[in-house]
Amino acid sequence: VLDEMIGEAIDDNPELEALRRTEASLEATARREARGRLPVIDLVGVASYASQDFDGNFDLQTRVGVNVSVPLFTGNALVAQRRRASAQAARASGELAAAQRELQEAIEVTWRRTLLLRAQNVSLADVVRFKDEEFEAAQIEYEQGLRTLPRLIEIRLELEDAALSEIRSRFDLQRENLRLIALTGRIENVAAPHSSLPQ
């Protein structure tokens, strides 16, 4: 799932798409500049009607030729243009690779945090249930004179602390899920946070 999510995010991310287009454009420019050093061969064909003896009779005449242009002296300016184009293409490729790595790392870190927070939520929910049962038992013992009021209040406060920790964990998970949406455009089990504090 994670690999699929990363692949789709890299393919669909508009900033990466802009970098890919920039890279392709600069690479095309670099190739065009490099071709300036190569010979240019043109095939030329001419067909015409002409009169040889000015007698009014026209004959079809055809010619085929080849023009070859070899750049012998390109000058330092053209060399500098080629090098600059190659450097710009290489820089664009590096920026694209760096942006892809940054996005991949951000998704991986956020995904791991969501897994940890989900496990934490389950654990905290178990703690809340245990504290709730403990408080109910303490209430019964207090009514029977087996618990003091200060201890009953202490157990109630422990229950509320556990419930608040669970609520915070739920909100943390929602924030990480929203980060995943921002990074990938995919909703991954975004659950609305709610309180489990007993009334």
C-alpha positions as CSV (number, residue, x, y, z in Angstrom):
1,V,0.0,0.0,0.0
2,L,2.8,2.4,0.9
3,D,4.7,1.8,-2.3
4,E,1.5,2.3,-4.4
5,M,0.7,5.5,-2.5
6,I,4.2,6.9,-3.1
7,G,4.2,6.0,-6.8
8,E,0.8,7.7,-7.3
9,A,1.9,10.7,-5.4
10,I,5.0,11.1,-7.5
11,D,3.1,10.7,-10.7
12,D,0.2,13.0,-9.8
13,N,2.1,15.8,-7.9
14,P,1.7,19.0,-9.9
15,E,5.0,20.5,-8.7
16,L,6.9,17.3,-9.7
17,E,5.1,17.4,-13.1
18,A,6.3,21.0,-13.6
19,L,9.8,19.9,-12.8
20,R,9.6,17.0,-15.2
21,R,8.5,19.3,-18.0
22,T,11.3,21.8,-17.2
23,E,13.8,18.9,-17.2
24,A,12.5,17.6,-20.6
25,S,12.6,21.1,-22.1
26,L,16.2,21.8,-20.9
27,E,17.3,18.3,-22.1
28,A,15.8,19.1,-25.5
29,T,17.7,22.4,-25.6
30,A,20.9,20.7,-24.7
31,R,20.5,18.1,-27.5
32,R,19.7,20.9,-29.9
33,E,22.8,22.8,-28.9
34,A,24.9,19.7,-29.2
35,R,23.6,19.1,-32.7
36,G,25.0,22.5,-33.7
37,R,28.4,20.7,-34.0
38,L,27.2,18.1,-36.5
39,P,27.3,18.4,-40.3
40,V,24.1,19.5,-41.9
41,I,23.1,17.5,-45.1
42,D,20.3,18.9,-47.3
43,L,18.8,17.1,-50.3
44,V,17.7,19.6,-52.9
45,G,15.4,18.8,-55.9
46,V,14.4,21.2,-58.6
47,A,11.9,20.7,-61.5
48,S,11.1,23.3,-64.1
49,Y,10.0,23.8,-67.7
50,A,12.5,25.7,-69.8
51,S,13.2,26.5,-73.5
52,Q,16.6,25.7,-74.8
53,D,16.4,27.4,-78.3
54,F,13.8,30.1,-77.7
55,D,11.5,28.4,-80.2
56,G,8.6,28.2,-77.9
57,N,9.1,24.5,-77.0
58,F,9.5,23.9,-73.3
59,D,11.1,20.8,-71.9
60,L,10.9,19.5,-68.4
61,Q,14.2,19.7,-66.6
62,T,15.0,18.2,-63.3
63,R,18.0,18.5,-61.0
64,V,18.9,16.8,-57.7
65,G,21.7,17.9,-55.5
66,V,23.1,17.5,-52.1
67,N,24.3,20.4,-49.9
68,V,26.7,19.5,-47.1
69,S,27.5,22.1,-44.4
70,V,30.3,21.3,-41.9
71,P,30.8,23.7,-39.0
72,L,34.5,24.1,-38.8
73,F,34.7,27.2,-36.6
74,T,31.9,27.3,-34.0
75,G,33.6,29.8,-31.7
76,N,33.7,30.0,-27.9
77,A,30.2,31.4,-27.7
78,L,28.6,28.3,-29.2
79,V,30.7,26.1,-26.9
80,A,29.6,28.1,-23.9
81,Q,26.0,27.8,-25.0
82,R,26.3,24.0,-25.2
83,R,27.9,23.8,-21.8
84,R,25.4,26.1,-20.2
85,A,22.5,24.1,-21.7
86,S,24.0,20.8,-20.5
87,A,24.5,22.3,-17.0
88,Q,20.9,23.6,-16.8
89,A,19.6,20.2,-17.9
90,A,21.7,18.4,-15.3
91,R,20.6,20.9,-12.6
92,A,16.9,20.4,-13.5
93,S,17.4,16.6,-13.3
94,G,18.9,17.0,-9.9
95,E,16.1,19.2,-8.6
96,L,13.5,16.7,-9.8
97,A,15.3,13.8,-8.1
98,A,15.7,15.8,-4.9
99,A,12.0,16.8,-4.9
100,Q,10.9,13.2,-5.5
101,R,13.1,12.0,-2.6
102,E,11.7,14.7,-0.3
103,L,8.1,13.8,-1.1
104,Q,8.8,10.1,-0.6
105,E,10.5,10.6,2.7
106,A,7.6,12.9,3.9
107,I,5.0,10.2,3.0
108,E,7.0,7.4,4.6
109,V,7.4,9.3,7.9
110,T,3.8,10.4,8.0
111,W,2.6,6.9,7.1
112,R,4.6,5.4,10.0
113,R,3.3,8.0,12.4
114,T,-0.3,7.1,11.5
115,L,0.4,3.4,12.1
116,L,1.9,4.2,15.5
117,L,-0.9,6.5,16.4
118,R,-3.5,3.9,15.4
119,A,-1.8,1.4,17.7
120,Q,-1.6,4.0,20.4
121,N,-5.3,4.7,20.1
122,V,-6.2,1.1,20.6
123,S,-4.0,0.9,23.7
124,L,-5.3,4.1,25.2
125,A,-8.9,3.0,24.6
126,D,-8.1,-0.2,26.6
127,V,-6.7,2.0,29.4
128,V,-9.9,4.1,29.4
129,R,-12.1,1.0,29.6
130,F,-10.0,-0.3,32.5
131,K,-10.1,3.0,34.4
132,D,-13.9,3.2,33.8
133,E,-14.4,-0.2,35.3
134,E,-12.1,0.7,38.2
135,F,-14.1,3.8,38.9
136,E,-17.4,2.0,38.8
137,A,-16.0,-0.6,41.3
138,A,-14.6,2.2,43.5
139,Q,-18.1,3.9,43.5
140,I,-19.7,0.7,44.8
141,E,-17.0,0.3,47.4
142,Y,-17.4,4.0,48.5
143,E,-21.1,3.5,48.9
144,Q,-20.4,0.4,51.0
145,G,-17.9,2.3,53.1
146,L,-14.9,0.5,51.7
147,R,-13.4,3.5,49.9
148,T,-12.6,7.0,51.1
149,L,-13.8,10.0,49.1
150,P,-10.3,11.3,48.4
151,R,-9.4,7.9,46.8
152,L,-12.6,7.9,44.8
153,I,-11.8,11.4,43.5
154,E,-8.3,10.3,42.7
155,I,-9.5,7.3,40.6
156,R,-12.0,9.6,38.8
157,L,-9.2,12.0,37.9
158,E,-7.1,9.1,36.6
159,L,-10.0,8.1,34.4
160,E,-10.3,11.6,33.0
161,D,-6.6,11.8,32.4
162,A,-6.7,8.6,30.4
163,A,-9.7,9.8,28.4
164,L,-8.1,13.1,27.6
165,S,-4.9,11.3,26.5
166,E,-7.1,9.2,24.1
167,I,-8.7,12.3,22.8
168,R,-5.4,13.9,22.1
169,S,-4.2,10.8,20.4
170,R,-7.2,10.8,18.1
171,F,-6.7,14.4,17.1
172,D,-3.0,13.6,16.4
173,L,-4.0,10.8,14.2
174,Q,-6.5,13.0,12.3
175,R,-3.7,15.6,11.7
176,E,-1.4,13.0,10.3
177,N,-4.2,11.7,8.1
178,L,-4.7,15.2,6.8
179,R,-1.0,15.4,6.1
180,L,-1.2,12.2,4.1
181,I,-4.1,13.7,2.1
182,A,-2.0,16.8,1.4
183,L,1.0,14.7,0.3
184,T,-0.8,12.1,-1.7
185,G,-4.3,13.2,-2.4
186,R,-5.7,10.0,-0.9
187,I,-7.9,9.7,2.2
188,E,-6.6,7.0,4.5
189,N,-9.2,6.1,7.1
190,V,-9.7,9.6,8.4
191,A,-11.9,9.3,11.4
192,A,-13.5,12.2,13.2
193,P,-12.1,12.6,16.7
194,H,-14.5,12.0,19.5
195,S,-14.4,11.9,23.2
196,S,-14.6,8.6,25.1
197,L,-14.8,10.3,28.5
198,P,-17.6,8.7,30.4
199,Q,-20.4,11.0,31.5
